[in-house]
Amino acid sequence: EAGVTQFPSHSVIEKGQTVTLRCDPISGHDNLYWYRRVMGKEIKFLLHFVKESKQDESGMPNNRFLAERTGGTYSTLKVQPAELEDSGVYFCASSQIAGMDETQYFGPGTRLLVL
Amino acid sequence: SQQGEEDPQALSIQEGENATMNCSYKTSINNLQWYRQNSGRGLVHLILIRSNEREKHSGRLRVTLDTSKKSSSLLITASRAADTASYFCATDPEYGNKLVFGAGTILRVKS
């Protein structure tokens, strides 16, 4: 069974540019999460989808971040315009529906560097 | 807001020794999960322990949970050089599904 995949693995952009990160969850997982780790800090929650609906987006830092999950399959996270402080590793995770295995399985992450 | 905290921040041991890492948290939880991250790679799930469980084993891993003290420990027995990595605890709060991570423990196993 394929795990959570993320694309790209690395991205280097200039301040003010736009970047779109993609996450493909494990097939059949209704829950999809975005987290990020900025340099020297803990891994922080960004938001949670249940299928195509945003269940919790309390961790989104500001309106420069837009997450979508059209059709309830893969998800994208767009940063527009990117700022220097957005640099870090963005992780995606997925899990089954509530009541089943609650384990969140993480992807390898996208390393974003904003110059 | 809730925050998991690992202790120690860094641990260096010889191959074959046991490694113990601790995690404390602040609010009620559904479960607590331990993850490993090898340098520059993604998070690998190790073990999940539910709030009504006190101890769980998986291979060389042993996890305990004390909800009265809001703490957990991860024991790796007979460590190997390949266990060298960062280890994170993450709590799944009682209400909501967002994991709250600690800063992690950096484990170095010397061969």
gemmi code that builds the backbone of each chain (N, CA, C; Angstrom):
import gemmi

chains = {
    "A": [
        ("GLU", (0.851, -1.193, 0.000), (0.000, 0.000, 0.000), (0.888, 1.245, 0.000)),
        ("ALA", (0.622, 2.180, -0.899), (1.425, 3.383, -0.982), (1.138, 4.253, 0.229)),
        ("GLY", (2.194, 4.949, 0.693), (2.027, 5.858, 1.805), (1.601, 7.226, 1.328)),
        ("VAL", (1.677, 8.183, 2.233), (1.371, 9.565, 1.894), (2.519, 10.115, 1.044)),
        ("THR", (2.170, 10.735, -0.051), (3.204, 11.305, -0.904), (3.026, 12.809, -0.983)),
        ("GLN", (4.141, 13.499, -1.138), (4.121, 14.952, -1.238), (5.004, 15.405, -2.388)),
        ("PHE", (4.583, 16.483, -3.008), (5.325, 17.030, -4.130), (5.273, 18.546, -4.098)),
        ("PRO", (6.384, 19.264, -4.344), (7.711, 18.699, -4.579), (8.387, 18.320, -3.265)),
        ("SER", (9.538, 17.721, -3.349), (10.275, 17.404, -2.126), (10.997, 18.643, -1.607)),
        ("HIS", (11.422, 19.495, -2.551), (12.101, 20.743, -2.200), (11.588, 21.843, -3.114)),
        ("SER", (11.552, 23.062, -2.568), (11.195, 24.211, -3.384), (11.942, 25.426, -2.870)),
        ("VAL", (12.605, 26.107, -3.792), (13.312, 27.347, -3.455), (12.689, 28.452, -4.282)),
        ("ILE", (12.146, 29.454, -3.628), (11.500, 30.547, -4.343), (11.929, 31.872, -3.736)),
        ("GLU", (11.619, 32.931, -4.445), (11.939, 34.260, -3.945), (10.725, 34.842, -3.221)),
        ("LYS", (11.022, 35.693, -2.305), (9.962, 36.392, -1.579), (9.011, 37.047, -2.571)),
        ("GLY", (7.715, 36.864, -2.308), (6.724, 37.467, -3.185), (6.176, 36.518, -4.234)),
        ("GLN", (6.900, 35.419, -4.461), (6.414, 34.448, -5.436), (5.355, 33.545, -4.805)),
        ("THR", (4.784, 32.718, -5.663), (3.739, 31.786, -5.229), (4.266, 30.362, -5.312)),
        ("VAL", (3.895, 29.557, -4.339), (4.277, 28.150, -4.379), (3.049, 27.317, -4.010)),
        ("THR", (2.909, 26.200, -4.696), (1.807, 25.280, -4.409), (2.369, 23.917, -4.061)),
        ("LEU", (2.003, 23.440, -2.904), (2.442, 22.132, -2.438), (1.294, 21.144, -2.608)),
        ("ARG", (1.654, 19.906, -2.915), (0.609, 18.916, -3.125), (0.802, 17.733, -2.180)),
        ("CYS", (-0.302, 17.173, -1.753), (-0.274, 15.997, -0.884), (-1.273, 14.974, -1.385)),
        ("ASP", (-0.818, 13.750, -1.556), (-1.712, 12.635, -1.884), (-1.782, 11.722, -0.668)),
        ("PRO", (-2.940, 11.642, -0.047), (-3.037, 10.811, 1.165), (-3.079, 9.328, 0.820)),
        ("ILE", (-3.053, 8.518, 1.842), (-3.234, 7.081, 1.643), (-4.655, 6.851, 1.133)),
        ("SER", (-4.785, 6.011, 0.148), (-6.081, 5.756, -0.465), (-7.102, 5.316, 0.580)),
        ("GLY", (-8.257, 5.955, 0.558), (-9.320, 5.592, 1.487), (-9.318, 6.381, 2.785)),
        ("HIS", (-8.279, 7.183, 2.998), (-8.228, 7.988, 4.214), (-9.041, 9.268, 4.025)),
        ("ASP", (-10.054, 9.432, 4.870), (-10.895, 10.617, 4.772), (-10.243, 11.844, 5.405)),
        ("ASN", (-9.415, 11.600, 6.418), (-8.794, 12.716, 7.136), (-7.461, 13.071, 6.495)),
        ("LEU", (-7.261, 14.355, 6.279), (-5.999, 14.850, 5.738), (-5.597, 16.076, 6.533)),
        ("TYR", (-4.329, 16.131, 6.911), (-3.817, 17.204, 7.770), (-2.590, 17.835, 7.127)),
        ("TRP", (-2.430, 19.118, 7.383), (-1.195, 19.817, 7.037), (-0.554, 20.306, 8.332)),
        ("TYR", (0.767, 20.123, 8.401), (1.575, 20.614, 9.518), (2.798, 21.294, 8.916)),
        ("ARG", (3.483, 22.092, 9.713), (4.753, 22.617, 9.247), (5.704, 22.780, 10.423)),
        ("ARG", (6.979, 22.748, 10.068), (8.019, 22.976, 11.061), (8.938, 24.054, 10.522)),
        ("VAL", (8.902, 25.187, 11.169), (9.829, 26.239, 10.790), (11.089, 26.058, 11.626)),
        ("MET", (12.175, 26.646, 11.155), (13.490, 26.394, 11.752), (13.487, 26.594, 13.257)),
        ("GLY", (13.951, 25.562, 13.961), (14.121, 25.681, 15.397), (12.848, 25.603, 16.211)),
        ("LYS", (11.727, 25.382, 15.544), (10.462, 25.339, 16.292), (9.845, 23.940, 16.226)),
        ("GLU", (8.774, 23.755, 16.995), (8.074, 22.481, 16.964), (7.247, 22.347, 15.689)),
        ("ILE", (6.883, 21.121, 15.404), (5.961, 20.844, 14.313), (4.593, 21.356, 14.748)),
        ("LYS", (4.000, 22.196, 13.894), (2.734, 22.830, 14.258), (1.631, 22.453, 13.283)),
        ("PHE", (0.466, 22.246, 13.812), (-0.721, 21.943, 13.026), (-1.153, 23.170, 12.215)),
        ("LEU", (-1.542, 22.945, 10.976), (-2.080, 24.018, 10.135), (-3.579, 23.845, 9.950)),
        ("LEU", (-3.976, 22.710, 9.349), (-5.408, 22.476, 9.185), (-5.726, 21.026, 8.944)),
        ("HIS", (-7.023, 20.738, 9.007), (-7.541, 19.370, 8.945), (-8.741, 19.325, 7.999)),
        ("PHE", (-8.677, 18.434, 7.021), (-9.802, 18.168, 6.130), (-10.455, 16.843, 6.526)),
        ("VAL", (-11.771, 16.812, 6.453), (-12.488, 15.546, 6.435), (-13.137, 15.474, 5.065)),
        ("LYS", (-12.657, 14.537, 4.283), (-13.013, 14.500, 2.854), (-12.692, 15.873, 2.266)),
        ("GLU", (-13.661, 16.527, 1.645), (-13.331, 17.810, 1.008), (-13.601, 19.010, 1.899)),
        ("SER", (-14.095, 18.773, 3.104), (-14.471, 19.877, 3.981), (-13.358, 20.216, 4.972)),
        ("LYS", (-13.174, 21.503, 5.198), (-12.218, 21.946, 6.207), (-12.851, 21.787, 7.583)),
        ("GLN", (-12.276, 20.891, 8.358), (-12.806, 20.635, 9.692), (-12.261, 21.629, 10.712)),
        ("ASP", (-11.005, 21.972, 10.535), (-10.322, 22.845, 11.496), (-9.176, 23.522, 10.763)),
        ("GLU", (-9.235, 24.828, 10.671), (-8.126, 25.555, 10.032), (-7.542, 26.571, 10.989)),
        ("SER", (-7.638, 26.259, 12.261), (-7.196, 27.191, 13.291), (-5.690, 27.441, 13.286)),
        ("GLY", (-4.931, 26.564, 12.655), (-3.488, 26.724, 12.652), (-2.936, 27.476, 11.461)),
        ("MET", (-3.793, 27.837, 10.532), (-3.323, 28.576, 9.353), (-2.828, 29.949, 9.802)),
        ("PRO", (-1.595, 30.304, 9.449), (-0.994, 31.515, 10.012), (-1.634, 32.822, 9.532)),
        ("ASN", (-2.069, 32.865, 8.294), (-2.673, 34.092, 7.770), (-3.317, 33.790, 6.425)),
        ("ASN", (-3.887, 34.821, 5.816), (-4.643, 34.591, 4.580), (-3.752, 34.456, 3.348)),
        ("ARG", (-2.459, 34.413, 3.538), (-1.579, 34.114, 2.396), (-1.546, 32.608, 2.132)),
        ("PHE", (-2.097, 31.838, 3.025), (-2.120, 30.383, 2.902), (-3.524, 29.927, 2.517)),
        ("LEU", (-3.607, 29.134, 1.445), (-4.898, 28.616, 1.013), (-4.780, 27.128, 0.762)),
        ("ALA", (-5.605, 26.355, 1.454), (-5.598, 24.907, 1.268), (-6.899, 24.468, 0.631)),
        ("GLU", (-6.776, 23.491, -0.265), (-7.956, 22.954, -0.922), (-7.850, 21.437, -0.997)),
        ("ARG", (-8.995, 20.814, -1.066), (-9.043, 19.366, -1.240), (-10.283, 19.031, -2.064)),
        ("THR", (-10.232, 19.408, -3.310), (-11.347, 19.204, -4.214), (-11.573, 17.723, -4.456)),
        ("GLY", (-12.800, 17.271, -4.302), (-13.111, 15.869, -4.543), (-12.721, 14.954, -3.412)),
        ("GLY", (-12.149, 15.518, -2.366), (-11.808, 14.701, -1.205), (-10.659, 13.752, -1.401)),
        ("THR", (-9.835, 13.981, -2.428), (-8.686, 13.095, -2.630), (-7.410, 13.828, -2.252)),
        ("TYR", (-6.663, 14.310, -3.260), (-5.424, 14.996, -2.923), (-5.716, 16.411, -2.442)),
        ("SER", (-4.732, 17.020, -1.827), (-4.879, 18.376, -1.316), (-3.720, 19.235, -1.812)),
        ("THR", (-3.994, 20.523, -1.943), (-2.946, 21.479, -2.267), (-2.902, 22.558, -1.193)),
        ("LEU", (-1.710, 23.062, -0.974), (-1.500, 24.175, -0.055), (-0.733, 25.235, -0.819)),
        ("LYS", (-1.381, 26.369, -1.021), (-0.765, 27.450, -1.789), (-0.351, 28.557, -0.845)),
        ("VAL", (0.836, 29.057, -1.076), (1.338, 30.202, -0.313), (1.539, 31.342, -1.315)),
        ("GLN", (0.795, 32.431, -1.112), (0.818, 33.535, -2.063), (0.489, 34.860, -1.388)),
        ("PRO", (1.408, 35.809, -1.378), (2.809, 35.713, -1.763), (3.652, 35.157, -0.622)),
        ("ALA", (4.684, 34.437, -0.970), (5.535, 33.839, 0.070), (6.399, 34.891, 0.750)),
        ("GLU", (6.603, 34.718, 2.037), (7.462, 35.570, 2.830), (8.616, 34.735, 3.392)),
        ("LEU", (9.653, 35.421, 3.856), (10.835, 34.720, 4.361), (10.489, 33.758, 5.496)),
        ("GLU", (9.559, 34.180, 6.365), (9.219, 33.369, 7.542), (8.406, 32.123, 7.207)),
        ("ASP", (8.048, 31.983, 5.931), (7.323, 30.784, 5.521), (8.258, 29.607, 5.282)),
        ("SER", (9.539, 29.851, 5.285), (10.517, 28.777, 5.081), (10.374, 27.718, 6.172)),
        ("GLY", (10.472, 26.474, 5.750), (10.361, 25.389, 6.695), (10.010, 24.105, 5.976)),
        ("VAL", (9.632, 23.112, 6.744), (9.216, 21.833, 6.177), (7.713, 21.693, 6.378)),
        ("TYR", (7.011, 21.437, 5.285), (5.559, 21.284, 5.326), (5.234, 19.799, 5.205)),
        ("PHE", (4.565, 19.291, 6.220), (4.198, 17.881, 6.255), (2.706, 17.724, 6.017)),
        ("CYS", (2.383, 16.641, 5.367), (0.997, 16.245, 5.201), (0.828, 14.901, 5.891)),
        ("ALA", (-0.329, 14.675, 6.448), (-0.619, 13.395, 7.088), (-2.053, 12.994, 6.765)),
        ("SER", (-2.312, 11.705, 6.864), (-3.687, 11.253, 6.660), (-4.027, 10.155, 7.665)),
        ("SER", (-5.311, 10.009, 7.905), (-5.767, 8.950, 8.810), (-7.150, 8.494, 8.371)),
        ("GLN", (-7.540, 7.344, 8.893), (-8.848, 6.800, 8.544), (-9.951, 7.581, 9.237)),
        ("ILE", (-11.177, 7.173, 9.006), (-12.310, 7.866, 9.611), (-12.324, 7.627, 11.118)),
        ("ALA", (-13.015, 8.507, 11.809), (-13.100, 8.421, 13.267), (-13.644, 7.062, 13.681)),
        ("GLY", (-13.096, 6.539, 14.751), (-13.554, 5.256, 15.253), (-12.718, 4.100, 14.770)),
        ("MET", (-11.911, 4.346, 13.741), (-11.014, 3.299, 13.244), (-9.585, 3.655, 13.682)),
        ("ASP", (-8.606, 3.220, 12.972), (-7.227, 3.513, 13.324), (-7.005, 5.018, 13.352)),
        ("GLU", (-6.626, 5.532, 14.519), (-6.455, 6.982, 14.649), (-5.055, 7.443, 14.275)),
        ("THR", (-4.204, 6.513, 13.907), (-2.829, 6.876, 13.580), (-2.786, 7.842, 12.424)),
        ("GLN", (-2.011, 8.892, 12.572), (-1.778, 9.814, 11.465), (-0.463, 9.416, 10.787)),
        ("TYR", (-0.565, 9.118, 9.514), (0.595, 8.700, 8.733), (1.114, 9.899, 7.950)),
        ("PHE", (2.372, 10.176, 8.118), (2.961, 11.376, 7.544), (3.680, 11.098, 6.231)),
        ("GLY", (3.658, 12.107, 5.388), (4.456, 12.075, 4.177), (5.870, 12.540, 4.466)),
        ("PRO", (6.738, 12.526, 3.454), (8.141, 12.881, 3.645), (8.376, 14.372, 3.825)),
        ("GLY", (7.362, 15.187, 3.536), (7.511, 16.627, 3.703), (8.005, 17.333, 2.460)),
        ("THR", (7.678, 18.596, 2.382), (8.219, 19.489, 1.350), (9.048, 20.535, 2.051)),
        ("ARG", (10.324, 20.628, 1.656), (11.213, 21.628, 2.245), (11.127, 22.897, 1.416)),
        ("LEU", (10.607, 23.946, 2.029), (10.408, 25.220, 1.335), (11.414, 26.235, 1.847)),
        ("LEU", (12.105, 26.856, 0.919), (13.049, 27.913, 1.263), (12.651, 29.162, 0.499)),
        ("VAL", (12.347, 30.214, 1.229), (11.986, 31.489, 0.619), (13.158, 32.444, 0.794)),
        ("LEU", (13.672, 32.918, -0.341), (14.850, 33.788, -0.301), (14.483, 35.260, -0.483)),
    ],
    "B": [
        ("SER", (-2.048, 27.082, 25.183), (-2.415, 25.915, 24.402), (-1.545, 24.739, 24.829)),
        ("GLN", (-2.017, 23.557, 24.543), (-1.304, 22.357, 24.967), (0.031, 22.245, 24.270)),
        ("GLN", (1.013, 21.761, 24.959), (2.322, 21.561, 24.346), (2.969, 20.327, 24.932)),
        ("GLY", (3.413, 19.437, 24.056), (4.171, 18.292, 24.515), (5.613, 18.691, 24.667)),
        ("GLU", (6.262, 18.163, 25.663), (7.660, 18.465, 25.889), (8.417, 17.187, 26.120)),
        ("GLU", (9.483, 16.994, 25.341), (10.288, 15.794, 25.503), (11.492, 16.086, 26.404)),
        ("ASP", (11.926, 15.030, 27.021), (13.074, 15.123, 27.918), (13.834, 13.804, 27.806)),
        ("PRO", (15.117, 13.747, 27.571), (15.990, 14.913, 27.421), (15.920, 15.495, 26.012)),
        ("GLN", (16.559, 16.607, 25.785), (16.609, 17.185, 24.451), (17.535, 16.374, 23.563)),
        ("ALA", (18.601, 15.842, 24.156), (19.546, 15.032, 23.396), (20.058, 13.908, 24.280)),
        ("LEU", (20.320, 12.777, 23.623), (20.753, 11.585, 24.349), (21.765, 10.845, 23.498)),
        ("SER", (22.905, 10.510, 24.099), (23.938, 9.784, 23.377), (24.274, 8.518, 24.157)),
        ("ILE", (24.152, 7.366, 23.503), (24.392, 6.097, 24.190), (25.201, 5.177, 23.289)),
        ("GLN", (25.680, 4.092, 23.873), (26.397, 3.075, 23.120), (25.418, 2.040, 22.580)),
        ("GLU", (25.774, 1.484, 21.449), (24.970, 0.411, 20.862), (24.779, -0.696, 21.898)),
        ("GLY", (23.561, -1.197, 21.982), (23.261, -2.250, 22.932), (22.630, -1.745, 24.218)),
        ("GLU", (22.837, -0.471, 24.508), (22.224, 0.098, 25.711), (20.759, 0.419, 25.438)),
        ("ASN", (20.042, 0.690, 26.510), (18.643, 1.112, 26.384), (18.559, 2.630, 26.373)),
        ("ALA", (17.571, 3.139, 25.666), (17.344, 4.578, 25.605), (15.935, 4.870, 26.104)),
        ("THR", (15.833, 5.829, 27.003), (14.527, 6.229, 27.527), (14.299, 7.706, 27.273)),
        ("MET", (13.154, 7.995, 26.673), (12.765, 9.375, 26.410), (11.430, 9.626, 27.066)),
        ("ASN", (11.265, 10.817, 27.597), (10.039, 11.159, 28.305), (9.301, 12.288, 27.610)),
        ("CYS", (8.012, 12.322, 27.840), (7.166, 13.332, 27.216), (6.127, 13.771, 28.229)),
        ("SER", (5.937, 15.072, 28.358), (4.882, 15.576, 29.231), (3.943, 16.443, 28.411)),
        ("TYR", (2.693, 16.496, 28.833), (1.703, 17.285, 28.116), (0.777, 17.943, 29.125)),
        ("LYS", (-0.148, 18.776, 28.630), (-0.876, 19.625, 29.575), (-2.381, 19.386, 29.655)),
        ("THR", (-2.984, 18.862, 28.594), (-4.436, 18.737, 28.641), (-4.869, 17.297, 28.423)),
        ("SER", (-6.172, 17.042, 28.545), (-6.703, 15.695, 28.340), (-6.492, 15.254, 26.900)),
        ("ILE", (-6.256, 13.965, 26.738), (-5.952, 13.458, 25.405), (-6.784, 12.231, 25.064)),
        ("ASN", (-6.910, 11.981, 23.749), (-7.474, 10.731, 23.257), (-6.389, 9.666, 23.178)),
        ("ASN", (-5.254, 10.076, 22.649), (-4.142, 9.161, 22.516), (-2.838, 9.942, 22.418)),
        ("LEU", (-1.771, 9.234, 22.495), (-0.440, 9.828, 22.371), (0.331, 8.968, 21.378)),
        ("GLN", (1.006, 9.620, 20.453), (1.718, 8.897, 19.403), (3.196, 9.275, 19.434)),
        ("TRP", (4.043, 8.311, 19.167), (5.475, 8.558, 19.067), (5.900, 8.396, 17.615)),
        ("TYR", (6.755, 9.323, 17.182), (7.262, 9.321, 15.811), (8.782, 9.404, 15.830)),
        ("ARG", (9.369, 8.922, 14.767), (10.809, 9.032, 14.560), (11.068, 9.782, 13.266)),
        ("GLN", (12.108, 10.602, 13.278), (12.509, 11.298, 12.065), (14.001, 11.135, 11.897)),
        ("ASN", (14.368, 10.442, 10.846), (15.777, 10.352, 10.499), (16.164, 11.639, 9.796)),
        ("SER", (17.435, 11.959, 9.849), (17.913, 13.240, 9.359), (17.405, 13.530, 7.957)),
        ("GLY", (16.717, 14.653, 7.815), (16.263, 15.095, 6.506), (15.130, 14.301, 5.911)),
        ("ARG", (14.535, 13.427, 6.685), (13.464, 12.596, 6.131), (12.142, 12.888, 6.817)),
        ("GLY", (11.107, 12.138, 6.429), (9.785, 12.349, 6.996), (9.617, 11.701, 8.351)),
        ("LEU", (8.428, 11.861, 8.882), (8.088, 11.303, 10.190), (7.575, 9.875, 10.024)),
        ("VAL", (8.145, 8.984, 10.784), (7.723, 7.583, 10.752), (6.980, 7.278, 12.044)),
        ("HIS", (5.770, 6.776, 11.902), (4.973, 6.459, 13.083), (5.534, 5.214, 13.764)),
        ("LEU", (5.704, 5.314, 15.083), (6.245, 4.186, 15.837), (5.161, 3.443, 16.589)),
        ("ILE", (4.377, 4.172, 17.357), (3.425, 3.509, 18.238), (2.379, 4.514, 18.714)),
        ("LEU", (1.172, 4.040, 18.907), (0.077, 4.853, 19.435), (-0.422, 4.190, 20.711)),
        ("ILE", (-0.607, 4.995, 21.735), (-1.151, 4.480, 22.986), (-2.380, 5.305, 23.346)),
        ("ARG", (-3.482, 4.639, 23.622), (-4.719, 5.326, 23.912), (-4.766, 5.766, 25.374)),
        ("SER", (-5.642, 6.687, 25.653), (-5.703, 7.261, 27.006), (-6.102, 6.230, 28.064)),
        ("ASN", (-6.769, 5.150, 27.643), (-7.169, 4.127, 28.616), (-6.152, 2.982, 28.704)),
        ("GLU", (-5.035, 3.139, 28.030), (-3.968, 2.138, 28.086), (-2.825, 2.668, 28.941)),
        ("ARG", (-2.104, 1.773, 29.559), (-0.997, 2.189, 30.435), (0.356, 1.797, 29.856)),
        ("GLU", (0.366, 0.747, 29.055), (1.642, 0.286, 28.511), (1.381, -0.414, 27.190)),
        ("LYS", (2.344, -0.272, 26.285), (2.217, -0.912, 24.999), (3.598, -1.287, 24.490)),
        ("HIS", (3.679, -2.407, 23.795), (4.961, -2.880, 23.274), (4.867, -3.049, 21.770)),
        ("SER", (5.987, -2.797, 21.116), (6.096, -3.085, 19.698), (7.553, -3.372, 19.408)),
        ("GLY", (7.880, -4.640, 19.237), (9.279, -5.008, 19.008), (10.158, -4.577, 20.165)),
        ("ARG", (11.162, -3.767, 19.862), (12.082, -3.270, 20.901), (11.574, -2.006, 21.584)),
        ("LEU", (10.373, -1.595, 21.231), (9.815, -0.378, 21.805), (8.826, -0.701, 22.913)),
        ("ARG", (8.921, 0.111, 23.975), (7.943, 0.003, 25.059), (7.510, 1.412, 25.415)),
        ("VAL", (6.210, 1.637, 25.384), (5.669, 2.955, 25.701), (4.777, 2.835, 26.923)),
        ("THR", (4.920, 3.786, 27.831), (4.027, 3.856, 28.980), (3.293, 5.187, 28.954)),
        ("LEU", (2.142, 5.201, 29.565), (1.347, 6.421, 29.640), (0.766, 6.540, 31.039)),
        ("ASP", (0.983, 7.684, 31.657), (0.420, 7.979, 32.973), (-0.436, 9.230, 32.831)),
        ("THR", (-1.733, 9.041, 32.693), (-2.613, 10.187, 32.457), (-2.756, 11.049, 33.705)),
        ("SER", (-2.534, 10.482, 34.876), (-2.630, 11.291, 36.094), (-1.477, 12.282, 36.181)),
        ("LYS", (-0.340, 11.884, 35.640), (0.830, 12.782, 35.617), (0.990, 13.467, 34.278)),
        ("LYS", (0.124, 13.113, 33.336), (0.206, 13.670, 31.989), (1.617, 13.477, 31.432)),
        ("SER", (2.036, 12.246, 31.429), (3.378, 11.967, 30.926), (3.426, 10.597, 30.257)),
        ("SER", (4.404, 10.447, 29.390), (4.620, 9.197, 28.673), (6.119, 8.969, 28.557)),
        ("SER", (6.504, 7.722, 28.411), (7.906, 7.430, 28.164), (8.022, 6.424, 27.028)),
        ("LEU", (9.098, 6.564, 26.289), (9.425, 5.642, 25.203), (10.757, 4.989, 25.552)),
        ("LEU", (10.759, 3.682, 25.624), (11.974, 2.922, 25.895), (12.350, 2.136, 24.658)),
        ("ILE", (13.567, 2.321, 24.216), (14.105, 1.516, 23.115), (15.149, 0.593, 23.728)),
        ("THR", (14.914, -0.690, 23.641), (15.863, -1.640, 24.234), (16.888, -2.088, 23.208)),
        ("ALA", (18.046, -2.470, 23.699), (19.124, -2.994, 22.847), (19.308, -2.114, 21.624)),
        ("SER", (19.619, -0.862, 21.844), (19.665, 0.114, 20.753), (20.705, -0.266, 19.702)),
        ("ARG", (20.434, 0.227, 18.489), (21.307, 0.001, 17.335), (21.684, 1.337, 16.742)),
        ("ALA", (22.758, 1.355, 15.998), (23.176, 2.603, 15.344), (22.062, 3.159, 14.465)),
        ("ALA", (21.278, 2.272, 13.871), (20.187, 2.710, 12.993), (19.059, 3.397, 13.760)),
        ("ASP", (19.066, 3.321, 15.081), (18.049, 4.019, 15.875), (18.370, 5.499, 16.011)),
        ("THR", (19.545, 5.897, 15.578), (19.927, 7.311, 15.626), (18.925, 8.132, 14.832)),
        ("ALA", (18.270, 9.075, 15.511), (17.199, 9.862, 14.883), (16.660, 10.843, 15.912)),
        ("SER", (15.707, 11.654, 15.480), (14.955, 12.496, 16.407), (13.643, 11.797, 16.707)),
        ("TYR", (13.238, 11.841, 17.957), (12.007, 11.181, 18.392), (11.049, 12.234, 18.944)),
        ("PHE", (9.812, 12.160, 18.479), (8.807, 13.134, 18.872), (7.609, 12.427, 19.492)),
        ("CYS", (7.078, 13.034, 20.546), (5.767, 12.595, 21.002), (4.744, 13.598, 20.490)),
        ("ALA", (3.558, 13.120, 20.229), (2.484, 13.975, 19.737), (1.194, 13.541, 20.403)),
        ("THR", (0.506, 14.500, 20.974), (-0.743, 14.197, 21.654), (-1.930, 14.571, 20.776)),
        ("ASP", (-2.910, 13.693, 20.799), (-4.164, 13.898, 20.083), (-5.175, 14.317, 21.144)),
        ("PRO", (-5.564, 15.579, 21.157), (-6.389, 16.076, 22.262), (-7.762, 15.422, 22.303)),
        ("GLU", (-8.385, 15.547, 23.450), (-9.679, 14.903, 23.668), (-10.731, 15.424, 22.698)),
        ("TYR", (-10.635, 16.697, 22.365), (-11.573, 17.273, 21.416), (-10.787, 17.827, 20.241)),
        ("GLY", (-10.968, 17.232, 19.092), (-10.218, 17.669, 17.922), (-9.193, 16.637, 17.516)),
        ("ASN", (-8.701, 16.744, 16.315), (-7.788, 15.751, 15.769), (-6.403, 16.283, 15.484)),
        ("LYS", (-6.109, 17.494, 15.909), (-4.810, 18.025, 15.548), (-3.756, 17.571, 16.551)),
        ("LEU", (-2.704, 16.971, 16.055), (-1.625, 16.519, 16.915), (-0.818, 17.715, 17.406)),
        ("VAL", (-0.430, 17.638, 18.669), (0.422, 18.663, 19.261), (1.760, 18.011, 19.552)),
        ("PHE", (2.792, 18.506, 18.909), (4.114, 17.905, 18.989), (4.991, 18.589, 20.023)),
        ("GLY", (5.890, 17.785, 20.585), (6.952, 18.344, 21.391), (8.132, 18.707, 20.507)),
        ("ALA", (9.167, 19.240, 21.144), (10.348, 19.688, 20.399), (11.225, 18.520, 19.973)),
        ("GLY", (11.034, 17.360, 20.583), (11.775, 16.176, 20.175), (13.011, 15.901, 20.993)),
        ("THR", (13.420, 14.647, 20.978), (14.675, 14.213, 21.588), (15.574, 13.692, 20.486)),
        ("ILE", (16.791, 14.211, 20.433), (17.764, 13.738, 19.455), (18.544, 12.585, 20.084)),
        ("LEU", (18.399, 11.411, 19.494), (19.090, 10.229, 20.008), (20.249, 9.874, 19.093)),
        ("ARG", (21.397, 9.691, 19.690), (22.563, 9.237, 18.936), (23.044, 7.929, 19.547)),
        ("VAL", (23.091, 6.897, 18.722), (23.574, 5.596, 19.172), (24.928, 5.345, 18.532)),
        ("LYS", (25.936, 5.238, 19.360), (27.310, 5.075, 18.865), (27.658, 3.596, 18.761)),
        ("SER", (28.265, 3.261, 17.629), (28.627, 1.844, 17.416), (30.075, 1.595, 17.832)),
    ],
}
model = gemmi.Model(1)
for chain_id, residues in chains.items():
    chain = gemmi.Chain(chain_id)
    for i, (resn, *xyz) in enumerate(residues, 1):
        res = gemmi.Residue()
        res.name, res.seqid = resn, gemmi.SeqId(i, " ")
        for name, pos in zip(("N", "CA", "C"), xyz):
            atom = gemmi.Atom()
            atom.name, atom.element = name, gemmi.Element(name[0])
            atom.pos, atom.b_iso = gemmi.Position(*pos), 0.0
            res.add_atom(atom)
        chain.add_residue(res)
    model.add_chain(chain)
structure = gemmi.Structure()
structure.add_model(model)
structure.setup_entities()
